[in-house]
Amino acid sequence: MVMLPEEGPAQVGPVALPPGRWQYSVDDGELVAWVTVEKVPDAGRAWLALSAAYSATGLVPILLQEDRPDRRPDGWEPYFGFSHPADATLLDRMSAGDVIATGWDRWIGSTQARYTAPFGRRFPGLAPAEKTHLPAAELEKAAAALAPAHLGLVAAHRPADVSATVGWSVFGVDELGPAARSLEISAVLRSWESRFGARLLRIGADATLVVLVERPPQTLELARRIAAEHCAFADGVDGKASYTVESVAVGLVGTPTWTFWWD
């Protein structure tokens, strides 16, 4: 069983981390993560180094945004959106295609046909995998450009499982059991991790999720298929609350980060 570092400064693999504290889920008080007390200035580079050490440590790094620290009363614990941890073993029986198809139907019901073009009302299915890797230097540059953030460590089977493991659902209250939104998010992230090398990079109490993508689409044709998945997955894509499949696709070609937001 992988253990989280003790509270205080930590040495994780080759990375020396500033003081951190244990973080517990709000609903049931379960220990789910170790998180730095203060934001880490060069958080992206630390995330890369910790990710590279995962096979030895068993700890998945994640960048975190807390809920409005300027509004937190003295003595209150920071909140990162950790609600009710889900049973990550259920992910083995879940279908990302089903989750995204359901999201597509929901999005279709609230939008117009011109937003879904070149696809119709029926979800076109999961996009095929991309095999071409971005240069490592480009991924490092994208991570290094990130703003300072709290850095968390989670004992998870793989990066995609973090949402389920800590109970991050984008909603304040989540379903329990197989219907948990945190499980649905992890199911989709598992699929993107396998097909595109998309590793969970950032989550937080601001209902924003970011992944770093090793194999983004290299053609507009593939990008359109992936864009359909993005539109079905979240309320906002790449910082926009209003978008079309085509506009999302154009921004995906060769892009190393994908950003999502929920209202």
C-alpha positions in Angstrom: 0.0 0.0 0.0 1.4 3.4 -1.0 1.6 5.9 1.9 1.3 9.6 1.6 4.3 11.7 3.0 4.1 12.8 6.6 2.9 16.4 7.2 5.7 18.9 6.8 8.5 19.1 4.2 8.8 16.0 2.0 11.3 14.3 -0.2 9.5 12.4 -3.0 11.8 10.6 -5.4 14.3 13.3 -6.6 12.0 16.2 -5.6 12.3 18.1 -2.4 8.9 19.7 -1.6 8.0 22.5 0.8 5.8 21.8 3.9 2.5 20.1 3.1 -0.5 18.9 5.0 -2.9 16.0 4.7 -6.2 16.8 3.1 -9.4 15.0 3.9 -12.6 14.6 1.9 -15.4 16.9 3.1 -18.2 14.4 3.2 -16.6 11.5 5.1 -13.3 12.8 6.4 -11.2 10.2 4.5 -7.5 11.0 4.0 -7.2 11.5 0.2 -4.1 13.7 -0.5 -1.0 15.5 0.7 -0.9 19.1 -0.4 1.6 21.9 0.0 0.6 24.6 2.4 1.6 27.4 0.1 1.6 27.6 -3.7 4.7 26.3 -5.4 6.3 28.9 -7.7 7.6 26.5 -10.3 4.7 24.1 -10.0 4.7 22.8 -13.6 8.3 21.7 -13.5 7.8 20.1 -10.1 4.8 18.2 -11.5 6.9 16.9 -14.4 9.6 15.7 -12.1 7.1 14.0 -9.8 5.3 12.5 -12.8 8.5 11.0 -14.1 9.1 9.4 -10.6 5.6 7.9 -10.3 6.6 4.4 -11.2 9.0 4.4 -8.2 6.8 6.4 -5.7 3.3 5.4 -6.6 2.2 9.0 -5.9 0.4 10.9 -8.6 1.2 14.7 -8.6 -1.6 17.1 -9.2 -1.7 20.9 -9.3 -4.6 22.4 -7.2 -6.5 25.6 -7.0 -8.2 26.3 -3.6 -11.5 28.0 -3.1 -11.2 31.8 -2.8 -8.6 31.9 0.0 -9.3 35.7 0.4 -12.8 34.7 1.6 -11.8 31.9 3.9 -12.3 32.8 7.6 -9.3 32.5 9.9 -8.8 28.9 11.0 -10.7 27.3 8.2 -9.0 24.6 6.2 -8.4 25.2 2.5 -10.9 23.5 0.1 -9.8 22.0 -3.2 -13.1 20.3 -4.2 -12.5 16.9 -2.5 -15.9 15.7 -1.7 -16.7 12.0 -1.5 -14.1 9.5 -2.7 -15.4 6.8 -5.1 -14.5 3.2 -5.5 -11.9 3.4 -8.3 -12.2 -0.3 -9.0 -15.6 0.4 -10.6 -13.8 2.2 -13.4 -12.8 -1.2 -14.8 -16.5 -1.8 -15.7 -17.2 1.7 -17.0 -17.3 2.9 -20.7 -16.0 6.3 -21.6 -18.0 6.0 -24.8 -21.2 5.7 -22.9 -20.3 8.7 -20.6 -19.5 10.9 -23.5 -22.5 9.8 -25.6 -24.8 10.7 -22.7 -23.1 14.1 -22.5 -23.5 14.6 -26.2 -27.2 13.9 -26.0 -27.5 16.4 -23.2 -25.5 19.1 -25.2 -27.5 18.4 -28.3 -30.7 19.1 -26.4 -29.6 22.6 -25.5 -27.9 23.8 -28.7 -28.4 24.3 -32.4 -27.3 22.1 -35.3 -24.7 24.6 -36.5 -22.8 24.2 -33.3 -22.4 20.4 -33.8 -21.4 20.5 -37.5 -20.0 18.5 -39.2 -21.8 16.0 -37.0 -25.5 15.5 -36.6 -27.6 14.8 -33.6 -26.0 11.4 -33.1 -22.6 11.2 -31.3 -20.0 10.2 -33.9 -18.2 7.8 -31.5 -14.9 7.9 -29.8 -12.0 9.3 -31.9 -9.2 7.0 -32.9 -5.9 7.2 -31.1 -3.1 9.6 -32.2 0.3 8.0 -32.4 2.6 11.0 -33.0 4.3 12.4 -29.9 5.0 16.0 -29.3 8.7 16.8 -28.5 9.5 16.5 -24.8 10.7 20.1 -24.9 7.3 21.4 -26.0 5.6 19.6 -23.1 8.1 20.9 -20.7 7.5 24.4 -22.0 3.8 24.1 -21.6 4.1 22.9 -18.0 6.7 25.5 -17.1 4.3 28.3 -18.3 1.7 27.4 -15.6 1.0 29.8 -12.8 2.1 28.9 -9.2 -0.3 26.4 -7.6 -0.6 24.1 -4.6 1.0 20.8 -5.4 -0.8 17.6 -4.3 0.2 14.0 -4.1 -2.4 11.2 -4.4 -1.9 7.5 -4.0 -3.7 6.4 -7.2 -3.4 3.5 -9.7 -2.9 6.0 -12.5 -3.3 9.8 -13.1 -6.8 9.4 -14.6 -8.0 7.8 -11.3 -7.3 10.9 -9.2 -10.8 12.4 -9.7 -12.4 9.3 -8.3 -9.8 8.7 -5.6 -10.2 12.2 -4.0 -13.9 12.6 -4.9 -13.5 15.6 -7.2 -16.8 15.8 -9.1 -17.0 19.5 -10.2 -20.2 19.6 -8.1 -20.5 20.3 -4.4 -22.6 17.2 -3.9 -22.0 14.0 -5.9 -23.8 10.8 -6.3 -22.6 7.7 -4.4 -21.7 4.4 -6.0 -21.4 3.8 -9.8 -23.3 7.0 -10.7 -20.7 9.2 -9.1 -19.7 12.1 -11.4 -16.1 11.7 -10.2 -16.1 8.2 -11.6 -17.4 9.4 -15.0 -14.7 12.0 -15.2 -12.0 9.4 -14.4 -13.5 7.0 -17.0 -13.1 9.7 -19.7 -9.6 10.6 -18.5 -8.6 7.0 -18.7 -9.7 6.8 -22.3 -7.9 10.0 -23.2 -4.8 8.8 -21.3 -4.7 5.7 -23.4 -5.5 7.2 -26.8 -3.7 10.6 -26.5 -1.3 10.4 -23.6 -3.4 13.0 -21.7 -2.3 13.2 -18.1 -4.4 15.0 -15.5 -2.5 18.1 -14.7 -4.7 20.4 -12.6 -8.1 20.4 -10.8 -9.5 22.5 -8.0 -12.4 24.1 -6.3 -12.9 26.4 -9.3 -14.4 23.4 -11.3 -11.6 23.6 -13.8 -9.7 20.6 -15.1 -6.5 20.7 -17.3 -4.7 17.8 -18.9 -1.2 17.7 -20.5 -1.4 15.9 -23.8 1.6 14.0 -25.2 -0.2 13.0 -28.4 -2.7 15.7 -29.5 -4.3 15.5 -32.9 -2.1 16.4 -35.8 -4.9 16.8 -38.4 -8.1 18.8 -38.4 -10.1 15.7 -39.3 -9.0 13.9 -36.1 -9.3 17.1 -34.1 -13.0 17.4 -35.0 -13.7 13.9 -33.6 -11.9 14.8 -30.4 -13.7 18.2 -30.3 -17.0 16.4 -30.2 -15.9 14.5 -27.1 -14.8 17.8 -25.5 -18.1 19.5 -26.2 -20.0 16.6 -24.6 -17.7 16.4 -21.6 -17.8 19.9 -20.0 -19.8 23.2 -19.9 -16.7 25.2 -21.0 -13.9 24.2 -23.3 -10.5 26.0 -23.5 -11.8 28.9 -21.4 -15.0 29.5 -23.6 -18.6 29.0 -22.4 -19.8 29.2 -26.0 -18.2 27.2 -28.7 -18.8 24.9 -31.7 -17.2 21.6 -32.6 -15.3 23.4 -35.4 -13.9 26.2 -33.3 -12.8 23.7 -30.6 -11.2 21.5 -33.3 -9.1 24.3 -34.7 -7.5 24.9 -31.3 -6.7 21.3 -30.7 -4.3 20.6 -33.5 -0.8 20.1 -32.0 -1.9 21.7 -28.7 -0.3 20.2 -25.5 -3.0 21.3 -23.0 -6.7 20.8 -22.9 -8.8 22.9 -20.4 -12.4 22.2 -19.2 -14.7 24.1 -16.9 -18.2 23.3 -15.4 -20.8 25.8 -14.3 
